[in-house]
Amino acid sequence: MNTIDVIYLVEVERRKDEIAQAQKYRLCRQLPKRPSPIREMVQRSLARLGDLLVAWGSQLQARFATESGTSLGTISENSLSACH
């Protein structure tokens, strides 16, 4: 067997492996996606935590806005003069 024949046989085997991998990938994609119960629990927990953090942040903004006498989203003249 010469070098060209060996290279050809190696390439044929490599191509067979690629075809088998592609077939396996296609079969795996056809399976229905079922989220695991743990993943669902984690996602629900993170969503709830996010809701709680947003509510807490809103409460903090409202409290500190009323304590400082400014409304949310406005910049007082004093804070502008402090920047210069």
matplotlib code that plots the C-alpha trace (Angstrom):
import matplotlib.pyplot as plt

x = [0.0, 1.4, 1.0, -1.9, -3.9, -3.4, -4.4, -7.5, -8.5, -8.0, -10.1, -12.9, -12.9, -12.9, -15.9, -17.8, -17.2, -18.5, -21.6, -22.3, -21.9, -24.2, -26.8, -26.6, -27.0, -30.1, -31.6, -30.9, -32.5, -35.7, -36.1, -38.7, -37.1, -38.3, -36.9, -35.8, -37.7, -34.6, -34.1, -37.8, -37.4, -34.3, -35.9, -39.0, -36.8, -34.7, -37.8, -39.3, -36.0, -35.9, -39.5, -38.6, -35.4, -37.4, -40.1, -37.4, -35.6, -38.8, -39.5, -35.9, -36.2, -39.6, -38.3, -35.1, -36.9, -39.4, -36.6, -34.5, -37.5, -36.9, -39.0, -37.7, -36.0, -35.2, -31.9, -31.9, -30.0, -27.7, -26.6, -25.8, -23.7, -21.7, -20.6, -18.8]
y = [0.0, 3.4, 6.7, 7.9, 4.8, 5.2, 8.9, 8.0, 5.3, 7.6, 10.3, 7.7, 6.7, 10.3, 11.1, 8.0, 9.3, 12.8, 11.3, 9.2, 12.3, 14.3, 11.5, 11.4, 15.2, 15.1, 12.3, 14.2, 17.3, 15.4, 14.4, 16.5, 19.0, 18.3, 20.7, 18.9, 19.6, 21.1, 23.5, 24.6, 25.1, 27.2, 29.3, 30.0, 30.8, 33.3, 34.9, 35.3, 36.7, 39.2, 40.3, 40.8, 42.8, 45.0, 45.7, 46.3, 48.7, 50.6, 50.9, 52.2, 54.8, 56.0, 56.3, 58.1, 60.4, 61.5, 61.9, 64.1, 66.1, 65.4, 63.4, 60.4, 61.2, 64.8, 66.5, 69.3, 72.6, 71.8, 68.5, 70.2, 72.9, 70.3, 68.8, 72.0]
z = [0.0, -0.9, 1.0, -1.2, -0.5, 3.3, 3.1, 1.1, 3.6, 6.6, 4.9, 4.1, 7.8, 8.9, 6.6, 8.0, 11.5, 10.5, 8.9, 12.1, 14.3, 12.1, 12.2, 16.0, 16.2, 14.0, 16.1, 19.3, 17.9, 17.1, 20.8, 22.6, 24.9, 28.5, 31.1, 34.2, 37.4, 39.0, 36.2, 36.4, 40.1, 39.7, 36.9, 39.0, 42.1, 40.1, 38.6, 42.1, 43.4, 40.6, 41.3, 45.0, 44.2, 41.8, 44.5, 47.1, 44.8, 44.0, 47.8, 48.4, 45.6, 46.9, 50.4, 49.7, 47.1, 49.8, 52.5, 50.2, 49.0, 45.3, 43.0, 41.1, 37.8, 38.5, 39.3, 41.8, 41.2, 44.1, 42.7, 39.4, 41.0, 42.9, 39.6, 38.5]

ax = plt.figure().add_subplot(projection="3d")
ax.plot(x, y, z, "-o")
ax.set_aspect("equal")
plt.show()
